[in-house]
């Protein structure tokens, strides 16, 4: 009886350890999808064929617009951008939201600008809260430092548009 309990306890412990060993931290795409407020961003990443890129090693810093941020765009804009013939334009817009490297909020506030994965530069302002964007408009950073296995996500309230 004692041997059975010891064996059962050992087996249960081994299963728990095996289970935790196989659990890996979520990447940027998995983290965003899991949050439930980035459905439009996830669809856009798929349409622009950027999912595999953002599931890659990174690290990446993503200024992620919420579904509500996409809703602020003029009516029909998102639907138009999701069409296959607009893939390059959509990709350019999405890459403005990605900065190579893992830039935590404490570092973001020290910057005036950042070079994006698409080659553009976004401005960063700390006047009245942290904002990021271009001459076309600035987005407020509403939540910071959401860690993922391959970088960090900062939530923004508007879609950043290229100049």
C-alpha positions in Angstrom: 0.0 0.0 0.0 2.8 2.4 0.9 4.7 1.6 -2.3 1.5 2.2 -4.3 1.1 5.7 -2.7 4.7 6.5 -3.3 4.5 5.4 -6.9 1.3 7.3 -7.5 2.8 10.5 -5.9 6.0 10.1 -7.9 4.0 9.5 -11.2 1.7 12.5 -10.5 4.8 14.7 -9.8 6.5 13.5 -13.0 3.4 14.3 -15.0 3.2 17.8 -13.5 6.9 18.4 -14.3 6.5 17.1 -17.8 3.5 19.3 -18.3 5.3 22.5 -17.2 8.4 21.6 -19.3 6.3 21.5 -22.4 4.5 24.8 -21.8 6.1 27.7 -23.6 5.5 31.3 -23.3 3.1 32.8 -25.9 4.7 34.8 -28.7 3.4 38.2 -29.8 0.7 36.9 -32.1 -0.6 34.3 -29.6 -0.5 37.0 -26.8 -2.5 39.5 -28.9 -5.0 36.9 -30.1 -5.4 35.6 -26.5 -6.3 39.1 -25.3 -9.4 39.1 -27.4 -9.3 42.8 -28.2 -7.0 42.6 -31.2 -9.2 40.6 -33.7 -8.9 43.2 -36.4 -5.1 43.4 -35.9 -4.9 39.6 -36.1 -7.0 39.5 -39.4 -4.8 42.3 -40.8 -1.6 40.4 -39.9 -3.0 37.4 -41.7 -4.0 39.4 -44.8 -0.5 41.0 -44.9 1.2 37.7 -44.4 3.0 38.9 -41.3 1.9 36.3 -38.8 5.0 34.1 -39.3 7.2 37.1 -39.1 5.8 38.1 -35.7 5.9 34.5 -34.5 9.6 34.6 -35.3 12.5 34.9 -32.9 12.4 38.7 -32.6 12.6 40.4 -30.3 9.9 42.9 -31.5 8.1 45.8 -29.9 4.6 46.1 -31.2 2.4 49.1 -30.7 -0.8 47.2 -31.0 -4.0 49.0 -32.0 -7.2 47.5 -30.4 -10.3 46.7 -32.4 -11.7 50.0 -31.1 -8.7 51.8 -32.6 -9.4 50.3 -36.1 -13.1 51.4 -35.7 -11.9 55.0 -35.6 -10.7 54.7 -39.2 -13.0 56.1 -41.9 -15.8 53.6 -42.8 -14.7 51.0 -45.3 -11.0 51.5 -44.7 -10.3 48.2 -42.9 -12.4 46.2 -45.4 -10.5 47.9 -48.3 -7.1 47.2 -46.7 -7.9 43.6 -46.1 -8.4 43.0 -49.9 -5.6 41.1 -51.6 -4.8 43.9 -54.0 -4.0 46.2 -51.0 -1.7 43.8 -49.3 1.4 46.0 -49.7 -0.3 49.1 -48.4 -1.6 47.1 -45.4 1.8 45.6 -44.8 3.4 49.1 -44.8 0.8 50.3 -42.2 1.3 47.3 -39.9 5.1 47.5 -40.0 4.9 51.1 -38.7 3.6 49.5 -35.5 6.6 47.2 -35.1 10.0 48.3 -33.8 12.9 45.8 -33.8 14.1 44.9 -30.4 12.3 44.7 -27.0 11.7 48.3 -25.9 10.0 48.4 -22.5 8.0 51.4 -21.3 10.8 52.7 -19.2 12.9 52.9 -22.3 10.2 54.2 -24.7 9.7 57.4 -22.6 13.4 58.2 -23.1 13.0 58.2 -26.9 11.9 61.0 -29.2 11.6 58.6 -32.2 12.1 55.0 -33.3 12.9 53.3 -36.5 10.2 50.8 -37.5 10.5 47.3 -39.1 9.1 48.9 -42.3 11.9 51.5 -42.4 9.7 54.4 -41.4 10.3 56.5 -38.3 7.6 57.1 -35.7 7.7 60.0 -33.3 7.4 59.5 -29.6 6.0 62.1 -27.2 5.7 62.2 -23.5 3.7 65.4 -23.3 0.4 64.5 -21.5 1.0 60.8 -21.6 3.0 58.6 -23.9 2.1 59.0 -27.6 3.5 57.4 -30.7 2.8 58.2 -34.4 3.5 60.2 -37.5 2.6 63.6 -38.9 -0.7 62.0 -39.8 -1.6 61.6 -36.1 -0.4 60.4 -32.7 -1.8 57.4 -30.8 -2.0 57.2 -27.0 -0.3 54.3 -25.3 -3.0 52.9 -23.0 -1.2 49.8 -21.6 2.4 48.9 -21.6 4.9 46.1 -21.1 2.7 43.1 -22.1 5.5 40.5 -22.3 5.7 37.8 -24.9 8.3 35.1 -25.6 9.6 37.2 -28.6 9.1 40.7 -27.4 6.7 43.2 -25.9 3.3 44.7 -26.7 2.2 48.3 -25.9 -1.5 48.9 -26.5 -2.5 52.0 -28.5 -5.8 53.7 -29.1 -5.5 54.6 -32.8 -3.9 53.1 -35.9 -0.7 54.8 -36.9 -0.7 55.8 -40.5 2.3 56.4 -42.8 3.2 59.9 -43.7 
